[in-house]
């Protein structure tokens, strides 16, 4: 039986699959889309996201442009702020095309030992048995795992 089933292979699902696979768990990611894909959101990584990519060892695989703060325009007003300085250096975010970002994470997850990555697979519903989620229903068939994660946005 698979240790972990992850419904959704975007940023959260792929990053989680990498981390769990590196811990020696068997992970199956089910993603309804195909990669690369266009997605018009999430093209800015805040400093915490940049730090997470560094912990994953993927910072050199991401081609991004740095930015040092944020600006919001709301009802004719502008609100802006720079990221604080952290341990002697400026914290920065990264601007990156979501198409590229998803592809890098997808490839890294698919290459991680213990991770099986399936695209073009839609999850129909959680599989609930005796009041507990025990898997996912896919193409009318049950897939079971010790833990199920919904990372489908």
Order of alpha helices (4+ residues) and beta strands (2+ residues): beta-alpha-beta-beta-alpha-beta-beta-beta-beta-beta-beta-alpha-beta-beta-beta-beta
